[in-house]
Amino acid sequence: MNHRVGSIIFGLGVGLLVAAWSYQWIMAPDKRAQRVEEESVVVVSRSLLGERLGIEDLELVDPLAPNRKVGKVYIYPLARGWEVSGFYRRGEGDRWHAYMLTLSADLGLTGLKVKDTDPRLAQIAASDSLFDVAP
């Protein structure tokens, strides 16, 4: 009987410690500030991607809208900017195309790589040094 009470008290104590640590880790102000910054970077990357591709109805899978079935996406801080990867498609009938955007610290586009076979994108990339299209 005494062993049972001790086990219950120990389990409750460990549970409370884990809950308190998890709460502190989740609610840390620096983590929230980092998340807000990452969200703003992804929002900017969405608009830059749509602008460069010239596609109005763009379906996206990115760090704010992940879809594990499509593939892995990430946002990665660099020494002087960001890298954002994801997938896009033009509509239900299209397949998903991978992309990677590189942004400067002030969120200006420094590079865009896409995997797409659309000849129109190859023409755009031929005149734009920041844009690279691979089949």
N, C-alpha and C positions, 0 to 999 in steps of 0.2 A: 504494500500500500504506500509506504514512504517513498519507494523508488518511483512509483507512478506519479506521485505529486511532484517530485523533483524533475521528472521528464517533462511534465506539462509546463512547469515554471521555466525550465531551460528552453523549451520550444517557443514559448511566448516571448521570452527575453530576446532570443535570436531573431525571431520574426519582427519584433519592434525595432531592433537595431538595423536590420536590413531595410525595413520600411523607411526609417528616418534617413539612412544613407541614400536610398534611392530618391527620396523627396529632395534632399539637398543637391544631389547630382543633377536631377532634372530641372530644378528651379534656379540653378546657378545663373546669375546675371550675365556672366561672360558667355555662357553657352547660348542663352537666349539672344544676346547681341550678335553672336556669330551666326545663328540661324536666320535672324532678320537680314543680315548682310548677304548671306547665301541666297535667300529668297529674292532679294532685289537683283542680284547678279543673274539669276535664272530668268527673271521677268525681262530684263534687258536682253538677254541672249535670245529669248523667244522672238522679240521684235526684230532684232538684227537678223536672225535666221530667215524669218518671213520676208523681210525687206530684200535680202540678198538673193533669195531663191525666186522671188517674184510670184509666190503662190499665195493666193488669198485664203483658200480653205485648207489650212494645214493642220493635220492631226499630229500631235506631239506626244512622245514619251520622253520625259526628262526628270531631273531630280525632284521636281515638285509634283509630277504625275508619273510615278514609276509604274511599270508593268513588267513583272518578272518573266512573263511568257514571251515578251518581245525581246528582251535582253537587258543587260546591266547598264545602268546610267550612273554618272557621277559628276560631282562638282569638286574641283581640286584647286586650292589656293597655290599660286606660284609666288616666287620672290617678288615679281612685279606684275601681278595680275591674277587671272583665273583661267581655268580650263573647264569647259562644260561639255559633256557628251550626252548623246541621246539618240532618238530615232524619230523620223517623220515619215508621213505618207500623205498622198494627195487626196485620198478617199478610200472607201471600203474596198474597191477593186484593186488598189495599188498594194504592192508589198512594202514592208518597212525598210527605210534607208537609214544607215548609220551616219551620224555627223559628229564633229568635234569643233567647238568654237574656242578660240583663244582670245582672251580679252586683256587689255591693259589695266593698270590700277585704277584709271579713271573711267573704266568700262567702255573703252573704245575698241573696236574690232581690230585685232592684229593678225588673225588667221581663221579661215574656215575650211574644213575638209569634209567632203560628203562622198558617200558611195552611192552613185546613181548613174543610170545609163541614159538619161534624158539628154538628147543632143542639144537642146536649148541651154541647159546648164553648162555644157562643155563650151558653148559659144560665149557665155557670160564669163566663165573662168579664163578664157583665152585673153580677155581684155582686162581682167582684174587680178592683180598680183597677190591679193590676200585670199583669193578663192581657189581651191583645188578640188577637182572632181576626179574620182577614180571609179572605174566600172566595178 
